[in-house]
Amino acid sequence: MNRRLALAIAGLVVIAVAGGLAYWLTRPPKQADRLVLYGNVDLRQVDLAFNDSQRIATVLVQEGDVVHKGEVLAKLDTSRIEPQVAQAAAQVAAQRAVVERLHNGSRPEEIAQARANLASAKADAADARLVYDRQTFLLAKAATTQQNLDNAKAALDVADAKVEVNQKALDLAVAGPRVEDVMQGEAQLRADQAQWALLCQQLADATLQAPAEGVIRSRLLEPGDMASPQKPVFSIAIMDPKWVRAYVSEPDLGKVRPGMKAYVMVDGFPTERFAGWVGFLSPVAEFTPKTVQTEELRTSLVYEVRVFVTDKADVLRLGMPATVYLPLTQGAAAAPAATHAATDRQP
């Protein structure tokens, strides 16, 4: 009996020592050594929507899924845009060939052909002149008619005109394209390339990607729904950074400065401390929001404080009531290591 009583007493002593040690490790600092603020956990949220209006083909994630930056979340039907991209690419290739031809100018074979045409026209003109001279001589001898002479003169004029036409064609072949034609071709090529780039971007926009690491809060549209820029498909909670939005009164404003370390405690994890730091101190006063609850009535103006929190395990949730402890003594600036914070980031 005495042995059982001794064991019971020893067990109670062990429990008391363990409880005292736990309280010692988790107790907040003394009132004079810290400033206590009250607020709520806050984080950034993103409503993701497609840039274009089209039928949704696939949705790849569910509510609660953790997504990473660049991860594909949903896709649109691309059966209409893909042929347009192919057509635009073909137009760019065709116009690029036109511009290259303008830059290269006439080929040697084309110039040789123009010279040969000119030589042929000159030969025809020489033959027409001989016929005309012969008809003139015969008319003087009354051996031909005026009609034959007029026909020979008309043939000579046509032959001379052909010589002039072929001479101009040779000159154009040697000179090459006009500068204005080259500039027009290059401008048309740039326009075709811009249209192709626009269609390629529209094709890329048919894939919805995560802008940052986060958690899917809401899945708002399903496959078969018509997407548009005004209709979000997902609502994503950004996991990093997280902060506690708290408020400090004017008498305590001088005790808070950006960059000072802090730690945060929430009701859901009463024995754990989350390391953090003051990242923002509002320069503008405001009335205390009704959502903030403190121990005393606060009707005076206050200043918003954002205390950024390290939450590697992602246990803090949006809107959680939180208590912020700001150590004020020189030696107590560093916050105790938190269970969910392996490292303590600072600005």
HELIX and SHEET records of a PDB file:
HELIX    1   1 ASN A    2  THR A   26  1                                  25    
HELIX    2   2 GLN A   31  ASP A   33  5                                   3    
HELIX    3   3 ILE A   81  ASN A  104  1                                  24    
HELIX    4   4 PRO A  108  ALA A  140  1                                  33    
HELIX    5   5 GLN A  146  ALA A  175  1                                  30    
HELIX    6   6 VAL A  179  ASP A  205  1                                  27    
HELIX    7   7 GLU A  250  LYS A  255  5                                   6    
HELIX    8   8 GLN A  330  ALA A  332  5                                   3    
SHEET    1   A 8 VAL A  66  VAL A  67  0                                        
SHEET    2   A 8 GLY A 214  ARG A 219 -1                                        
SHEET    3   A 8 PHE A 234  SER A 249 -1                                        
SHEET    4   A 8 ARG A  34  LEU A  48 -1                                        
SHEET    5   A 8 PRO A 321  PRO A 327 -1                                        
SHEET    6   A 8 LYS A 261  VAL A 266 -1                                        
SHEET    7   A 8 PHE A 269  PHE A 287 -1                                        
SHEET    8   A 8 LEU A 301  VAL A 309 -1                                        
SHEET    1   B 4 THR A 207  GLN A 209  0                                        
SHEET    2   B 4 VAL A  72  LEU A  76 -1                                        
SHEET    3   B 4 GLN A  54  VAL A  59 -1                                        
SHEET    4   B 4 MET A 226  ALA A 227 -1                                        
END                                                                             
